[in-house]
């Protein structure tokens, strides 16, 4: 839980990229969580050069976004396409109820929508 609180109080990669290559705003209407992902790709469009997020909501949704940005920054698009919700949940390091699971994976869903659009399937 300390890791979650640290990322919630001191989010990494928080902010906006003005000249981004990909963007998506995702939300969870049930609890009000919201995350915007801004992604800058390398010149070959094969990896994430920079990533930032903005958002509001519970500690889990915002910490998850912070952790996710650290996990994917500098990584290939292929790495992101193969990233599973289980990997992100393991990074969070806590047990989650079904309701909290939606909070935790909001950032991953948002990132994949930004990069792959409606055709992606969260695994």
C-alpha positions as CSV (number, residue, x, y, z in Angstrom):
1,X,0.0,0.0,0.0
2,X,2.9,2.4,0.6
3,X,3.9,2.1,-3.1
4,X,0.4,3.2,-4.1
5,X,0.3,6.1,-1.6
6,X,3.7,7.3,-2.8
7,X,2.7,7.2,-6.5
8,X,-0.6,8.9,-5.6
9,X,1.0,11.7,-3.6
10,X,4.1,12.0,-5.9
11,X,2.9,10.9,-9.3
12,X,5.6,10.2,-11.9
13,X,5.2,11.6,-15.4
14,X,2.2,13.7,-14.5
15,X,1.4,16.5,-16.9
16,X,0.7,17.1,-20.5
17,X,2.7,16.7,-23.7
18,X,1.8,19.6,-26.1
19,X,2.9,17.8,-29.3
20,X,1.8,14.3,-28.7
21,X,1.4,11.5,-31.3
22,X,-1.3,9.6,-29.4
23,X,-4.0,10.7,-26.9
24,X,-7.0,9.2,-25.2
25,X,-9.2,10.1,-22.2
26,X,-10.6,7.2,-20.4
27,X,-13.0,7.2,-17.5
28,X,-15.0,5.1,-15.1
29,X,-18.4,6.6,-14.8
30,X,-19.3,4.4,-11.8
31,X,-16.7,6.0,-9.5
32,X,-15.7,9.1,-11.4
33,X,-12.1,8.2,-12.1
34,X,-10.6,9.8,-15.2
35,X,-7.2,9.5,-16.9
36,X,-5.8,11.2,-20.0
37,X,-2.7,9.7,-21.6
38,X,-0.4,11.7,-23.8
39,X,2.2,9.7,-25.8
40,X,5.1,10.9,-27.8
41,X,6.6,8.2,-30.1
42,X,10.1,8.0,-31.4
43,X,10.7,9.0,-35.0
44,X,10.2,5.5,-36.3
45,X,6.9,5.3,-34.4
46,X,8.1,2.0,-32.8
47,X,8.6,3.0,-29.2
48,X,7.4,5.4,-26.5
49,X,9.8,8.3,-26.3
50,X,7.7,10.1,-23.6
51,X,4.5,9.6,-21.8
52,X,2.5,11.8,-19.4
53,X,-0.9,11.5,-17.8
54,X,-3.4,13.8,-16.2
55,X,-6.3,12.6,-14.1
56,X,-8.5,12.6,-11.1
57,X,-9.9,9.9,-8.9
58,X,-9.0,7.4,-6.3
59,X,-5.5,6.6,-5.1
60,X,-5.5,3.3,-7.0
61,X,-6.5,4.8,-10.4
62,X,-4.0,7.6,-10.2
63,X,-1.1,5.5,-8.7
64,X,-1.8,2.9,-11.4
65,X,-1.4,5.5,-14.1
66,X,1.9,6.7,-12.5
67,X,3.3,3.2,-12.3
68,X,2.2,2.4,-15.8
69,X,3.9,5.4,-17.3
70,X,7.2,4.3,-15.6
71,X,6.7,0.8,-16.9
72,X,6.2,1.7,-20.6
73,X,8.4,4.8,-21.0
74,X,11.1,3.9,-23.5
75,X,9.5,0.6,-24.3
76,X,8.4,-0.7,-27.7
77,X,4.8,-0.5,-29.0
78,X,5.0,-4.3,-29.2
79,X,5.8,-4.4,-25.4
80,X,2.7,-2.3,-24.7
81,X,0.6,-4.4,-27.0
82,X,1.5,-7.5,-25.0
83,X,1.2,-5.8,-21.6
84,X,-1.5,-7.6,-19.5
85,X,-3.7,-6.3,-16.7
86,X,-2.1,-9.0,-14.5
87,X,1.3,-7.4,-15.1
88,X,0.0,-4.0,-14.0
89,X,-1.8,-5.5,-11.0
90,X,1.4,-7.2,-9.9
91,X,3.2,-3.9,-10.1
92,X,0.6,-2.4,-7.8
93,X,1.4,-5.1,-5.3
94,X,-2.0,-5.3,-3.5
95,X,-5.1,-7.5,-3.6
96,X,-8.0,-5.8,-5.4
97,X,-11.7,-6.3,-5.2
98,X,-13.6,-6.4,-8.6
99,X,-14.6,-2.8,-8.1
100,X,-11.0,-1.7,-7.5
101,X,-9.8,-3.8,-10.4
102,X,-11.6,-1.4,-12.7
103,X,-9.8,1.5,-11.1
104,X,-6.5,-0.2,-11.4
105,X,-6.7,-1.1,-15.1
106,X,-8.3,2.2,-16.3
107,X,-4.8,3.6,-17.2
108,X,-3.9,0.5,-19.2
109,X,-7.2,0.6,-21.1
110,X,-6.6,4.3,-21.8
111,X,-3.1,3.7,-23.0
112,X,-4.1,0.9,-25.3
113,X,-7.0,3.0,-26.7
114,X,-4.6,5.8,-27.4
115,X,-2.2,3.6,-29.3
116,X,-4.5,1.0,-30.8
117,X,-8.0,2.4,-30.9
118,X,-11.2,0.4,-30.7
119,X,-9.6,-2.7,-32.1
120,X,-7.5,-3.6,-29.0
121,X,-8.5,-6.3,-26.6
122,X,-7.4,-6.0,-23.0
123,X,-5.8,-9.3,-22.0
